[in-house]
Amino acid sequence: MSYESDFVSWTRDQAALLRTLDPPPPGLDVENLAEEIESLGRGEICSLSQRL
């Protein structure tokens, strides 16, 4: 999924990809990064819902 065409799906895909890193690079806080990325997508959904 493309960042420009579907931001919410992109955030979900990127978070899922981060979680597949095994082992993750040293110092990379995979779970918190994935949560933050997913949170951006959820924020977009909330913002759109409020506008409707």
N, C-alpha and C positions, 0 to 999 in steps of 0.2 A: 504494500500500500504506500502511496506517495504522501509525503508531508503536505504538499500543496492541494491534493485532491480530497483527502480525508484525514484530517489531523487526529481525530479521536482514534481511529483504527491504527494510525501510525504510532501513536503513543502506546497503545496496547501491544503492538508488534515489537516495538523497540524494548519495552519492559520484558516481554517474554524472551527475546533474544539475549538480553543481559543475564537473565536467570539461567540460561543454558551454558554460560561460560564455566567450564570445568577443567582445570581450576581457574578462577578469575585472576587477573593480574594482581600482583601484590599491592595492597593499599586501596584497591577499588572496592568501595562499599556497595556491592551489587544490589542487595535487597533495598537499601534506602534510596539508591538512585532509581531503581525500578519503581518504587512507590511514588517518588516525586514525579517521574515521567507520567505515570498513570494518573496522578492527581491533576496534572495539567489537562489531560483529556476529560476527566470528570468535571473540572472547572468550566470547560467549554460547553459541556452538556448543560450544566446548571445555568450558565449565562444565557444560553439559547432558550432554555425553558422559561426563564424569568422574562425574557423579551417577548415571548409568545403570550 
